[in-house]
Amino acid sequence: MATNESRLFSEQANNAAFNKALRAGSNSNRTAALRKDTYQKVFNRYCDLKENAKMFSVMSEVPLLSNQYFNATMASYVRSFAGFLSIERDMDQPTALLYYMDLIGVTNGRTVLPNIGQENLKNINARFSVSSTLETGVNEITTGKKLLPGSVVITLIPDGKTNESIEIKDNMKGQLIGPAGVLEEGRVDYTAAGKITFRVKVGATASDPFNSTTLGKTDKYSIIAYEDVAGTPDWNGTAPGNNRFKLDMQNVTITSEPDMLIAESNLMAMASMQKAIGVNPQDIAGAKLTELYTKLINQKLVHCITDNYQGTTTLIDPEPASFTDYNSRLNKFSSELIEVDAALAKKSVKGIFATAYIVGENVANYFRKLGQVGAFVDNRDSNYINDLVGHYNGIPVLRHLDIGADEGYAIHKTSDGQLAPVMRGIYLPLTNTPGVGSYQNPTQIAQGVYYQEANAPIVPELVQKFQLVH
């Protein structure tokens, strides 16, 4: 009878050990729940795939996903780095689109609030303010706003003396007015680009507020004005102000890649092994398959991060010459990780701290040394070098030898499981192919498993690289 993957997964989903492993490999309960939901969708769709496959007579009796490969698939999912470095999604097509929204300005299409990245809040407020040194000729300031008549206030500060400041205002008709003998000219264009133009009267003696000795050097001015955000949009053919926004939907294309693992066996050797030492070769093959598949998942995720990194590298010198005792060096390394968090926050705006570290050999050793000061807990269940090393102040530290020995990457994945540096899309899990014999040697058989998945960088801003220097 054909295997029902949906039923198998439902049984697995209620298994306490499975749920414990899934949570241990995720950065939050919400992420673990989303991952479980993704796997459920993958196997539900598999039931439909098997029904469609029955129309091909040669495939009708071949179980697409045997218990052996189902177990290998599920073990690899929960034991991989995916829960820390990526968001996992079910793909109902080989190519998928991941959508996100940016807030942009209507007038010039500038990105104001990106989904991830630096914000642009310039000139959004209705209030406009500027300070500068008085020019010897005409002072002209373009605000880029439709100004509210009566809101323009210019404060002149002769020779930098704030206690002798002179105030000038607009008369709501486009003219600037002030005390007698101060202005040569002054006007405001409310409707075009919010242009303010004025020129002060230059006296001949030092007793005059503005004279040739101080003008253009120590004489200052400041302007405050307000945008007419609720008035008639009379712009004389120019664009409106910067307080109008709209959502802009963007997408990232994710394309899955088919791959295959082929196992070649000798029937006589398998029978001899089982009889001689009581070992079932199929059980060994399942364990090795799980190991290989997990390693491939982790390697692809790591290279998605390292090969697509954008930005600067934060340098950490944990052993400066001025530090002579051991604990000071450990504390120095730990404190420098705050600088890594700061660089990550500045780059991404939203990822203000690391939720995982993926590091090389030497950096992993430094993390483990922090256990001596109570800041690191080893993962005693680890039995492979490229694995979860342990937790630094509750943050998982992953080691992988494909990363430079002195290099590390701080990763931020949101607690709701919706955003991470990498997206891992699952189109087909490990799937059986029929066994094929050799015409030249009937004792030899080959059987493979194929799968189709996507590992693509989507938000490189959520990664900050750091490096040890000696």
Buried (B, 14 or more C-beta within 10 A) or exposed (E): EBBBBBEBBEEBBEEEEBBEBBBBBBBBEBBBBBBBBBBBBBBBBBBEEBEEBEEEEEBEEBBBBBEBBBBBBBBBBBBBBBBBBBBBBBBEEBEBEBEBEBBBBBBEEEBBBBBBBEEBEEBBBBEBEEEEBBBBEEBEBEBBBBBBBBBBBBBBBBBEEEEEBBEBBBEEEBEBEBEEEBBEEBEBBBBBBBBBBBBBEBBEEEEBBBBEBBBEEBBBBBBBBBBBBEEEEEEEEBEBBBBEBEEBEEEBEBEBBEBEBEBEBBEEEBEEBBEEEEEEBBEEBBBEBBBEBBBBBBBBBBBBBBEBBEBEBBEBBBBEEEBEEEEBBBBBBBEBBEBBBBBBBBBBBBBEBBBBBBBBBBBBBBBBBBBEEEBBBBBEEEEEEBBBBBBBEEBBBBBBEEBBEBBBBBBBBBEEBEBBBBBBBBBBBBBBBEEEEEEEEEEBBBBBBBBBBBBBBBBBBBBBBBBBEE
